[in-house]
Structure formats: structure tokens, C-alpha cells
Amino acid sequence: MRAAGWSTDRPLLGVVADDLTGACDLAGGVAHAGLTTSVTLGVPTEPIPADVDCAVVALKSRTNDPAEAVRDSLAAARALGDAGVRYVYQKYCSTFDSTDRGNIGPVADALVDLLGPDAISLGTPATPQVGRTQYLGHLFVNGQLLSESSLRDHPLTPMTDANLVRVLGRQTTRPVGLVDHSVVRRGAAAIAAAVKASVGAAGEHIDAGRRHLLVDAVEDADLDRLAEAIGLLDVPVVLGGGAGLAVAVARSMAGAGEQGAEELPSIEAGPRLIISGSGSERTRAQVAAFRGKVITLDPLALAGDGSGVERLARDLAEAVHADGTAGAPPTVLVSATAAPSDVRRAQKELGVDRAAALVEDALAQLAVRAVEDLGVRRMIVAGGETSGAVAAALGVKTVRIGALAAPGVPWTYATVRDRPMALLLKSGNFGGPDLFDTAWQVAP
């Protein structure tokens, strides 16, 4: 797991992702860059597939206790190391979702320690294709400072500081440095020299002894320069960031531009289900734009009604059995998506953890019933926590990556209850407003 140029051993890239939708975001981009890719859900209990170029482990560690996140991330990294990966990649959200206690910093510390006393972490959340850029250490979301975007109101990880060097510095006792854009634009050799300088004597742009280095990137070309620079390093390095850098690394490895993901087997026709648990601004727009039947889930109502899930299940069955529009199969949206003020009200009355648990458990139960009783074989799930809960309830262990419905939003193929199923597991912030209507056009 040392960075010393690309290897022909497989898998080449091992990814520890802090949630399922982030794992699928990265895997979709890497697959379309030409690397065969697998996604394992949860800490691996079986050997990582040896016939892939990129092996991704999708955890549910973004917002849980830091000690638990570290434990699971180390277990995943060790499993990837046993598979012979050349690079370990710490995948976190392109909006750097975390609080002052972690979990990005504690996990980065642990992975660096795993690689040895001279190891560093190096990366960037920048993913320009979806509007995430980093300049002078500050993260921008669609041209807005992170702290001025809708992410400042995130119910679990409110991002009120756009200076990522400062944010990461509050999560680790180790020095955090920056490779700024004036270095990046000079190319791979300049980036590699700056990184090497951080390990020994002080360099022009980076103070000596930095163990965690963030790198500016405002366009894909910057990520390609960083990917090339990684191949010039001779120190142990944990790569890290959003999907953007991983895709740039994949482009460098594949060496032939976009190849396209594999074509997935077709899925039998039947009703389609959308489950939305994300409270993000983008998902709220997608829920508002959806033209089909909507069933609304309210955590306060669930808390006061022991039969709430049964009632929702009856409503879902009735909606699924309705005729589809213009010959299309019926598509039903079950939504717990709400305005930030409503989310805060539920959290105040129920507590943050209980409110989230009520929603995730109810949505997961409805997903299982839809598959087992209603014949649903194509499903969209919006929200990282919700996707993890639904996938776990369905017993999904691995997924294969298929066509992109939007940047960062691939369809996947899984076996559920011994039958094939198409799942689109979406980060709350991704996809256009009409995604819930258009994604089916490229579904398996």
C-alpha cells in the first residue's frame, strides 16, 4: 500500500467509503473511466474480489461515533490490503460532511498510522463535475462558499466553515497543510515536490512536518495533475477525497479516457419505487418536481402511532396497484424529505438520533415489503443514511455498477431475495430536479 507508481497487480485501487451513496458515486465514475469495479457493503466478511481494478467498501460511518468509524475503516483497509491493493483511498463527501469531532480526521489519522510512521494523507474533496471546487483551501459548492450554501443547514453535519484546512485541523492533533492552486497549475512535478517537501524540510508552500495535505482543484485538469503527481511519490500515502480525485486516478490508470460501465442484465418489468430520506435542497427539489403518487412519512406521526408503518404499507400497496401513466408501470414515491424547519422541529421533540432512526427504520421496512409483496424490482433511494438502511434491510452484500442516470448517480445491479434487482442509491445533493422521472430511461 505504498505510493510508488502504478502497478499492474489487481485490484489497483482500494476505497474505504463512509457511506453507500458516496461509494456508488465514486464507483460509477471509476467504472466509466475504464476500471472494473466492485462495491462491497459493510466491513468485508469474505475476500475482496480479485478480478477487479477498483475494490470499494461502503461503510455507514459518516456520522456514527468516531471510535466506531475508525474501527470499521481500519477493518476495511486491512481487507483491501489483504487483496493486494496498490493504493488505499479514503472516500468522504465532496462537501466534507463532518463535525469537529470527526469523522474525516480520526479516520485519516488511523489509516496513516496503518501505513507507517512516514505516511501522509493527500487529497481533495473537489469534484468539479458536480460543482465542488477547492481554492486556497476553501470549498465551494456551485460557486458558493460551503458555509454560505444549503449545507450550512445540514441536520447532522452543518458545514459553517468553508476553510477545510481549519475544519480538518479541528479533527486531528496532526498538522494539516495545503497545496494551493499556484502549485497545482504548474503541474505534477511541482505538486510532487511540494508534497515531498512537507515530509522533510519546509517547502515554499507547505510547512514542514505536515501529515495531512489538502490540494486545491478547480477543474478536472487539476485533478489529473494531482493523479499524475501521486505516481511520482515514494512515500506511503493514503489518498482521500470525493469521487473526483478517484476518477482522475482511474483515468490515469486506464489511460484511454471514458470506456463506459458494463451493461447490466435486464430486470423484469414491474412497479417502481422511490424512497427519499434526504433533507438536502436538491432532493427537496426532486420531490417537488416528481409527477407521480407521493406518500409522505412524518417522524412525529410515526412516534405517536404504533401502527404507522402498517398504514403506510397499505397506502403503498394501493398506489402500486394503480394503473401506470401512459402505459408506464406505476411509480410511487415514499418521502420523508422535509424542509429544514420541519426537520429541526422533529429533532427537538424526539431527539436527533430517535428522529433519524424512526425514519430510516420505517423506510427500510417499506422497501422490504415492496420487494417481497409488491413485485418491485427497480428502486431509487435518495440519501446516504437512507440508502444504507434500505440496502441492509434488503440484505444486499455487493452491487455491480451500470449506467449513469446523472453525474455521480449510477444504477447498480444486486441480487435481492435470490432475484435480480436494479437499485439507484443517490446522494441527497446529486441529480437534476427531474431525476425521479428521468432516471428510469437508463435503468436495467
C-alpha positions as CSV (number, residue, x, y, z in Angstrom):
1,M,0.0,0.0,0.0
2,R,2.9,2.4,-0.8
3,A,2.6,5.0,-3.5
4,A,5.4,4.4,-5.9
5,G,3.9,4.4,-9.3
6,W,1.1,2.4,-10.8
7,S,1.1,-1.3,-10.5
8,T,-0.3,-4.0,-12.8
9,D,-1.4,-6.1,-9.8
10,R,-5.2,-6.1,-9.3
11,P,-7.1,-4.6,-7.7
12,L,-5.2,-1.4,-8.1
13,L,-7.3,0.9,-6.0
14,G,-9.0,0.1,-2.7
15,V,-11.6,2.5,-1.4
16,V,-12.9,2.9,2.1
17,A,-16.2,4.9,1.7
18,D,-18.0,6.5,4.6
19,D,-21.5,5.9,3.1
20,L,-23.1,3.8,0.5
21,T,-24.2,6.6,-1.9
22,G,-20.7,8.1,-1.8
23,A,-19.3,4.6,-2.7
24,C,-21.7,4.3,-5.6
25,D,-20.9,7.9,-6.8
26,L,-17.2,7.0,-6.9
27,A,-17.7,3.5,-8.3
28,G,-19.8,4.9,-11.1
29,G,-17.2,7.4,-12.2
30,V,-14.3,4.9,-11.9
31,A,-16.2,2.3,-13.9
32,H,-16.9,4.8,-16.7
33,A,-13.2,5.7,-16.7
34,G,-12.5,2.1,-17.7
35,L,-11.7,0.3,-14.5
36,T,-13.7,-2.8,-13.5
37,T,-15.2,-2.1,-10.1
38,S,-16.9,-3.9,-7.3
39,V,-18.8,-2.4,-4.2
40,T,-19.0,-4.4,-1.0
41,L,-21.5,-3.3,1.6
42,G,-20.1,-3.2,5.1
43,V,-16.9,-4.5,6.6
44,P,-15.9,-7.4,4.3
45,T,-16.6,-10.9,5.8
46,E,-15.4,-12.6,2.6
47,P,-12.3,-12.0,0.4
48,I,-12.4,-8.9,-1.8
49,P,-12.9,-9.8,-5.4
50,A,-9.5,-10.3,-7.0
51,D,-10.6,-9.8,-10.6
52,V,-11.3,-6.0,-10.4
53,D,-9.3,-2.9,-10.8
54,C,-11.1,-1.0,-8.1
55,A,-12.5,-2.5,-4.9
56,V,-14.8,-0.3,-2.9
57,V,-16.0,-1.0,0.6
58,A,-19.1,1.0,1.5
59,L,-19.4,1.7,5.3
60,K,-22.0,3.6,7.3
61,S,-19.5,5.6,9.2
62,R,-20.0,9.3,8.3
63,T,-22.0,10.3,11.4
64,N,-21.5,7.5,13.9
65,D,-19.2,7.5,16.8
66,P,-15.6,8.3,15.8
67,A,-14.2,5.2,17.5
68,E,-16.6,3.0,15.7
69,A,-15.8,4.8,12.4
70,V,-12.1,4.2,12.9
71,R,-12.6,0.6,13.8
72,D,-14.7,-0.2,10.7
73,S,-12.4,1.8,8.4
74,L,-9.3,0.0,9.6
75,A,-11.0,-3.4,9.2
76,A,-12.0,-2.4,5.6
77,A,-8.5,-1.1,4.8
78,R,-6.9,-4.3,6.2
79,A,-9.2,-6.4,4.0
80,L,-8.3,-4.3,1.0
81,G,-4.6,-4.7,1.9
82,D,-5.0,-8.5,2.0
83,A,-6.4,-8.2,-1.5
84,G,-3.2,-6.5,-2.7
85,V,-4.4,-3.0,-3.4
86,R,-1.8,-0.6,-4.5
87,Y,-3.5,2.5,-3.1
88,V,-5.9,3.0,-0.2
89,Y,-8.4,5.8,-0.8
90,Q,-10.5,7.4,2.0
91,K,-13.7,8.4,0.3
92,Y,-15.7,11.2,2.1
93,C,-18.3,13.5,0.9
94,S,-17.4,16.2,-1.7
95,T,-18.9,18.7,0.8
96,F,-16.6,17.4,3.6
97,D,-19.5,16.5,5.8
98,S,-18.2,16.1,9.3
99,T,-18.3,17.7,12.7
100,D,-15.4,19.0,14.9
101,R,-15.2,15.5,16.5
102,G,-14.8,13.8,13.1
103,N,-15.1,11.5,11.4
104,I,-12.8,12.5,8.5
105,G,-9.8,13.5,10.7
106,P,-9.8,10.5,13.0
107,V,-10.2,8.0,10.1
108,A,-7.4,9.7,8.2
109,D,-5.2,9.5,11.3
110,A,-5.9,5.8,11.7
111,L,-5.2,5.0,8.0
112,V,-2.0,7.0,8.1
113,D,-0.8,5.1,11.1
114,L,-1.7,1.8,9.4
115,L,0.7,2.6,6.6
116,G,3.6,3.5,8.8
117,P,5.4,6.4,10.6
118,D,6.3,8.2,7.4
119,A,2.9,8.0,5.8
120,I,0.8,11.0,4.9
121,S,-2.7,11.6,3.7
122,L,-3.2,13.5,0.5
123,G,-6.3,14.5,-1.4
124,T,-9.2,16.9,-2.0
125,P,-13.0,16.8,-1.9
126,A,-13.1,18.8,-5.1
127,T,-15.3,17.2,-7.8
128,P,-15.8,19.9,-10.4
129,Q,-18.2,17.8,-12.5
130,V,-20.8,18.3,-9.7
131,G,-19.9,21.8,-8.8
132,R,-17.5,21.1,-5.9
133,T,-14.2,23.1,-6.1
134,Q,-11.4,23.9,-3.7
135,Y,-9.4,27.2,-3.9
136,L,-6.9,28.4,-1.3
137,G,-8.2,25.7,1.0
138,H,-11.8,26.9,0.8
139,L,-14.6,24.6,-0.5
140,F,-17.1,26.0,-2.9
141,V,-20.5,24.4,-3.8
142,N,-21.7,25.5,-7.2
143,G,-19.7,28.8,-6.9
144,Q,-20.8,29.5,-3.3
145,L,-18.7,29.1,-0.3
146,L,-19.6,25.9,1.6
147,S,-20.6,28.0,4.6
148,E,-23.0,30.0,2.5
149,S,-24.6,27.1,0.7
150,S,-27.6,25.0,1.9
151,L,-25.1,22.6,3.6
152,R,-24.8,25.1,6.4
153,D,-28.3,23.8,7.5
154,H,-27.4,20.1,7.2
155,P,-29.3,18.4,10.0
156,L,-26.4,16.1,11.1
157,T,-23.3,17.8,9.8
158,P,-23.9,21.6,9.4
159,M,-21.0,23.0,7.5
160,T,-20.5,26.5,8.7
161,D,-16.8,26.9,7.9
162,A,-15.5,26.7,4.3
163,N,-11.8,26.7,5.2
164,L,-11.1,23.0,5.1
165,V,-7.6,23.3,6.5
166,R,-9.2,24.8,9.6
167,V,-12.0,22.3,9.6
168,L,-9.7,19.3,9.3
169,G,-7.3,20.8,11.9
170,R,-10.1,20.7,14.5
171,Q,-10.4,17.0,13.9
172,T,-6.8,15.9,14.3
173,T,-3.8,16.8,16.5
174,R,-1.5,16.4,13.5
175,P,-0.5,19.4,11.3
176,V,-2.7,20.0,8.3
177,G,-1.2,21.6,5.2
178,L,-2.3,22.9,1.8
179,V,-1.0,22.5,-1.7
180,D,-2.5,25.7,-3.2
181,H,-3.6,26.3,-6.7
182,S,-0.5,28.3,-7.6
183,V,1.4,25.0,-7.2
184,V,-1.2,22.8,-8.8
185,R,-1.4,24.8,-12.0
186,R,2.4,24.3,-12.5
187,G,1.9,20.6,-12.9
188,A,2.5,17.1,-11.5
189,A,6.3,17.7,-10.8
190,A,5.6,20.8,-8.8
191,I,2.8,19.1,-6.8
192,A,5.1,16.1,-6.0
193,A,7.9,18.4,-5.0
194,A,5.6,20.3,-2.6
195,V,4.4,17.0,-1.1
196,K,7.9,15.7,-0.6
197,A,8.9,19.0,1.0
198,S,6.2,18.5,3.6
199,V,7.8,15.3,4.8
200,G,11.2,16.9,5.4
201,A,12.4,20.5,5.3
202,A,10.0,23.3,4.9
203,G,8.9,24.0,1.3
204,E,7.8,27.1,-0.4
205,H,4.1,26.5,0.1
206,I,3.8,23.8,2.8
207,D,5.2,23.9,6.3
208,A,7.5,21.1,7.4
209,G,6.0,18.0,9.0
210,R,2.5,18.1,7.6
211,R,0.8,14.7,7.9
212,H,-2.4,15.7,6.2
213,L,-2.3,17.6,2.9
214,L,-5.3,19.1,1.1
215,V,-4.9,20.1,-2.5
216,D,-6.7,22.8,-4.4
217,A,-8.6,21.9,-7.6
218,V,-11.0,24.0,-9.6
219,E,-11.2,21.9,-12.8
220,D,-10.8,18.3,-13.8
221,A,-7.3,19.1,-15.2
222,D,-6.2,19.9,-11.7
223,L,-7.3,16.5,-10.5
224,D,-5.4,14.9,-13.4
225,R,-2.3,16.8,-12.4
226,L,-2.6,15.5,-8.9
227,A,-3.2,11.9,-10.1
228,E,0.0,12.1,-12.1
229,A,1.9,13.5,-9.2
230,I,0.8,10.6,-7.0
231,G,2.7,8.3,-9.3
232,L,5.9,10.4,-8.7
233,L,5.8,9.9,-4.9
234,D,8.0,7.5,-3.0
235,V,6.4,7.9,0.4
236,P,3.5,5.9,1.9
237,V,0.3,7.8,1.1
238,V,-3.4,7.5,1.9
239,L,-5.4,9.1,-0.9
240,G,-8.6,10.8,0.1
241,G,-11.4,13.0,-1.0
242,G,-14.6,13.0,-3.1
243,A,-15.2,11.0,-6.2
244,G,-13.3,13.5,-8.4
245,L,-9.8,12.5,-7.5
246,A,-10.6,8.8,-7.6
247,V,-11.9,9.2,-11.1
248,A,-8.8,11.1,-12.1
249,V,-6.7,8.3,-10.7
250,A,-8.8,5.8,-12.7
251,R,-8.3,7.9,-15.9
252,S,-4.5,7.7,-15.3
253,M,-4.6,4.0,-14.7
254,A,-6.9,3.2,-17.6
255,G,-5.0,5.5,-20.0
256,A,-7.7,5.7,-22.6
257,G,-10.4,8.1,-21.4
258,E,-14.0,7.1,-20.7
259,Q,-14.8,3.4,-21.5
260,G,-18.3,3.2,-20.1
261,A,-19.6,0.9,-17.4
262,E,-20.6,-2.7,-18.1
263,E,-24.1,-3.3,-19.4
264,L,-26.2,-4.9,-16.7
265,P,-28.7,-7.7,-17.2
266,S,-32.2,-6.6,-17.8
267,I,-34.7,-6.7,-15.0
268,E,-38.3,-8.0,-15.2
269,A,-41.0,-5.4,-15.7
270,G,-43.0,-4.3,-12.7
271,P,-43.8,-1.4,-10.4
272,R,-41.1,1.1,-9.5
273,L,-40.4,2.7,-6.1
274,I,-38.7,5.8,-5.0
275,I,-37.7,6.2,-1.3
276,S,-36.5,9.6,-0.2
277,G,-35.0,10.2,3.2
278,S,-32.6,13.0,2.4
279,G,-33.4,16.6,3.6
280,S,-31.0,18.2,1.1
281,E,-32.0,21.2,-1.0
282,R,-31.5,19.2,-4.2
283,T,-33.7,16.3,-3.0
284,R,-36.4,18.6,-1.9
285,A,-36.5,20.0,-5.4
286,Q,-36.6,16.4,-6.9
287,V,-39.5,15.5,-4.6
288,A,-41.4,18.7,-5.5
289,A,-40.9,18.0,-9.3
290,F,-42.0,14.4,-9.2
291,R,-45.2,14.0,-11.1
292,G,-46.4,10.7,-9.7
293,K,-48.1,9.4,-6.5
294,V,-46.4,10.6,-3.3
295,I,-46.8,9.0,0.2
296,T,-45.5,11.2,2.9
297,L,-43.8,9.9,6.1
298,D,-43.7,12.1,9.2
299,P,-41.4,11.1,12.1
300,L,-43.7,12.8,14.6
301,A,-46.7,10.9,13.4
302,L,-44.7,7.6,13.5
303,A,-43.6,8.3,17.1
304,G,-47.3,8.8,18.2
305,D,-48.8,5.9,16.2
306,G,-47.6,2.3,16.7
307,S,-49.4,1.2,13.6
308,G,-47.9,4.0,11.4
309,V,-45.8,1.7,9.3
310,E,-48.8,-0.7,8.7
311,R,-50.9,2.3,7.5
312,L,-48.1,3.4,5.1
313,A,-47.7,-0.1,3.8
314,R,-51.4,-0.2,2.9
315,D,-51.1,3.2,1.2
316,L,-48.1,1.9,-0.7
317,A,-49.8,-1.3,-1.9
318,E,-52.8,0.7,-3.1
319,A,-50.7,3.1,-5.0
320,V,-48.5,0.4,-6.6
321,H,-51.6,-1.5,-7.8
322,A,-52.9,1.6,-9.5
323,D,-52.6,1.9,-13.3
324,G,-49.4,3.4,-14.6
325,T,-49.5,6.7,-16.6
326,A,-49.5,6.4,-20.4
327,G,-48.7,2.7,-20.3
328,A,-45.7,3.1,-18.0
329,P,-45.5,0.9,-14.8
330,P,-46.7,2.6,-11.7
331,T,-44.0,4.7,-9.9
332,V,-44.6,5.6,-6.3
333,L,-42.5,8.0,-4.1
334,V,-42.4,7.4,-0.4
335,S,-40.9,10.6,1.0
336,A,-39.6,11.6,4.5
337,T,-38.0,14.6,2.9
338,A,-38.9,17.9,4.6
339,A,-38.0,21.5,5.0
340,P,-35.1,22.2,7.4
341,S,-37.5,23.9,9.9
342,D,-39.7,20.7,10.0
343,V,-36.6,18.5,10.5
344,R,-35.4,20.7,13.4
345,R,-38.9,20.5,15.0
346,A,-38.9,16.7,14.8
347,Q,-35.4,16.6,16.2
348,K,-36.3,18.9,19.0
349,E,-39.3,16.8,20.1
350,L,-37.8,13.4,19.5
351,G,-34.1,13.9,19.7
352,V,-31.8,13.7,16.7
353,D,-31.0,10.0,16.9
354,R,-34.5,8.9,17.5
355,A,-36.0,11.0,14.7
356,A,-33.4,9.6,12.3
357,A,-33.9,6.0,13.5
358,L,-37.7,6.2,13.1
359,V,-37.4,7.5,9.6
360,E,-34.7,5.0,8.5
361,D,-36.4,2.0,10.0
362,A,-39.8,2.8,8.5
363,L,-38.4,3.4,5.0
364,A,-36.4,0.2,5.2
365,Q,-39.4,-1.8,6.3
366,L,-41.4,-0.3,3.4
367,A,-38.7,-1.2,0.9
368,V,-38.6,-4.8,2.1
369,R,-42.4,-5.1,1.8
370,A,-42.3,-3.5,-1.7
371,V,-39.8,-6.1,-2.9
372,E,-41.3,-9.1,-1.1
373,D,-45.1,-8.4,-1.5
374,L,-45.5,-6.0,-4.4
375,G,-43.0,-7.1,-7.0
376,V,-40.8,-4.0,-7.0
377,R,-37.6,-4.7,-8.9
378,R,-36.4,-1.2,-9.7
379,M,-35.9,1.2,-6.9
380,I,-34.4,4.7,-6.3
381,V,-33.2,5.6,-2.8
382,A,-32.3,9.2,-2.0
383,G,-30.0,9.9,0.9
384,G,-26.8,8.3,2.2
385,E,-28.2,7.1,5.6
386,T,-31.4,6.0,4.0
387,S,-29.6,4.1,1.2
388,G,-27.5,2.3,3.8
389,A,-30.6,1.4,5.9
390,V,-32.5,0.1,2.9
391,A,-29.7,-1.9,1.4
392,A,-29.0,-3.5,4.8
393,A,-32.7,-4.4,5.2
394,L,-32.8,-5.9,1.8
395,G,-29.7,-8.0,2.6
396,V,-27.6,-6.5,-0.2
397,K,-24.0,-7.6,0.1
398,T,-22.4,-6.5,-3.2
399,V,-23.5,-4.4,-6.2
400,R,-22.3,-4.1,-9.8
401,I,-22.1,-0.7,-11.4
402,G,-24.1,0.2,-14.5
403,A,-25.2,3.2,-16.5
404,L,-25.2,6.7,-15.0
405,A,-28.5,8.3,-14.6
406,A,-26.7,11.6,-13.8
407,P,-23.1,12.5,-12.8
408,G,-22.4,10.6,-9.6
409,V,-25.6,8.6,-9.8
410,P,-25.2,5.1,-11.3
411,W,-27.7,2.4,-11.5
412,T,-26.5,-0.8,-9.8
413,Y,-27.4,-4.4,-10.0
414,A,-27.9,-6.6,-7.0
415,T,-29.4,-9.9,-6.0
416,V,-32.2,-9.5,-3.5
417,R,-34.2,-12.4,-2.1
418,D,-32.5,-14.6,-4.8
419,R,-33.8,-12.4,-7.6
420,P,-32.1,-9.6,-9.7
421,M,-32.9,-6.0,-8.8
422,A,-31.9,-2.6,-10.0
423,L,-31.0,-0.1,-7.3
424,L,-30.1,3.6,-7.7
425,L,-28.6,4.7,-4.4
426,K,-28.3,8.5,-4.6
427,S,-26.5,11.1,-2.5
428,G,-29.1,13.7,-1.5
429,N,-27.2,16.5,-3.3
430,F,-26.9,14.8,-6.7
431,G,-29.0,14.7,-9.8
432,G,-31.2,17.2,-11.6
433,P,-34.6,18.3,-10.4
434,D,-36.3,15.8,-12.7
435,L,-34.2,12.8,-11.8
436,F,-37.1,10.9,-10.2
437,D,-38.8,11.0,-13.6
438,T,-35.8,10.6,-16.0
439,A,-33.6,8.1,-14.2
440,W,-35.7,5.2,-15.4
441,Q,-34.7,5.8,-19.0
442,V,-31.3,4.1,-18.4
443,A,-32.4,1.6,-15.8
444,P,-31.5,-2.0,-16.4
